[in-house]
Amino acid sequence: MSEFAPPPPTRILMGPGPTNVAPRVLRAMSAPTIGHRDPAYFQACDELVEHLRALFRTKNELTLALPATGMGSMECCVANLIEPGDGMIIGNNGVFSTRMADLAERYGAKVRLLKKPWGEVFSPAEIEGALKEAPAKVVAVVHGETSTGAMQPQMKQIADIAHKHGALLLADTVSSIAGAPFEMDAWGVDAVYTGGQKCLAAPPGIGCISFSPRADEALKNRKSKVTSWYFDLTMIRNCWNKNRFYHHTGPVNMTWALLEGLRMVREEGLDARIARHGKAAAALYAGVEAMGLALHVKDPATRLPTLTTVCVPEGIDEAKVRGMLLERHDLEFGAGMGELQGKVWRIGLMGENARSNNVYLALSTLGAALKELGAKVNIGAGIEAAAAKLK
Ligand SMILES: *Cc1c(COP(=O)(O)O)cnc(C)c1O
């Protein structure tokens, strides 16, 4: 062995996640590791589920956390909803829906993609059109598409249409939950998943899911076993109910972290937290535009408040700018992915970071870097426009 790696630097994480973890959550995470069969652990799990129901705004019995990231939570939802040969319609307008299609096909789904340019969203009529062409067991949309900065509106209408045609609605809420409005029961969404490291401001490595009674019924009516052993909710749910079944070793310290993150959401109030994200985003949008830069998502009604895609001006090397910000200011922005690679920066205002200080930091450091590289930007106008929204 040559050398130990250096300790991690302290960064300001304003990309698509992970985001900065609250010191309180990091402290909670370093509480003792206890047995996952300890009554104290079960009590913490019971509290955690109550917080998750409040977070998703649901009464769903089948609501729990998973030792997995957001992708693992996506896989869990698909694995439990899909049996080989089942039809699935996926609204495809970014990276995460593209991944979901690949994932669902591996579980034997007959996937039909409803395509839209990256940065756009789906109308309920478009979803209905696809369902009229041929029925499907599951319709899936990404509520907050972190790769494009777009947020899918009219979720209730889409759920109503899915139900009218006998389908379940699955939604990816990894980057939207706790940062944008989401109402699982009121909208009628049947299956959702999220991850700890975005607007919940916990570390990566723990995920959460919830299934409606309708989705639960579909799970109970499966003709075949869930194709994934590890993600089989028919077993995992028995860890969380009074059976206290042993399926996998509970991720004890990750549970402490997520629990503390969720307590912080409760203390702040979910509505207040969502409003805080909305206010920070509005200031960033105003600042970016007043500075002379363009936002990739044109329709303000479909912008994801937790992640903003800013168009890279002509002749600017986007990676160079990110490198300057990281090196000089310990500030991380995300790069464009897929078809937006090289074309946008992705600026996250998630969890602890959705605050005015980070809006000013993003605008001033991005503006200064662009000016140095010869782009025409009006930094003062950007700061003033943001300030007007942050009063
Ligand atoms: C981050 C993210 C994921 C994937 O989560 P991981 O924790 O990276 O596995 C999935 N969907 C969306 C919308 C995301 O933003």
The ligand as an ORCA input file, in Angstrom:
! r2SCAN-3c Opt
* xyz 0 1
  C     -30.344     11.565     -8.086
  C     -31.523     11.022     -8.797
  C     -31.728      9.643     -8.957
  C     -30.705      8.604     -8.590
  O     -30.362      8.596     -7.287
  P     -28.962      7.934     -6.805
  O     -28.997      8.215     -5.351
  O     -27.882      8.659     -7.550
  O     -28.985      6.511     -7.107
  C     -32.882      9.220     -9.585
  N     -33.792     10.098    -10.024
  C     -33.632     11.425     -9.916
  C     -34.680     12.345    -10.414
  C     -32.489     11.937     -9.300
  O     -32.320     13.261     -9.178
*
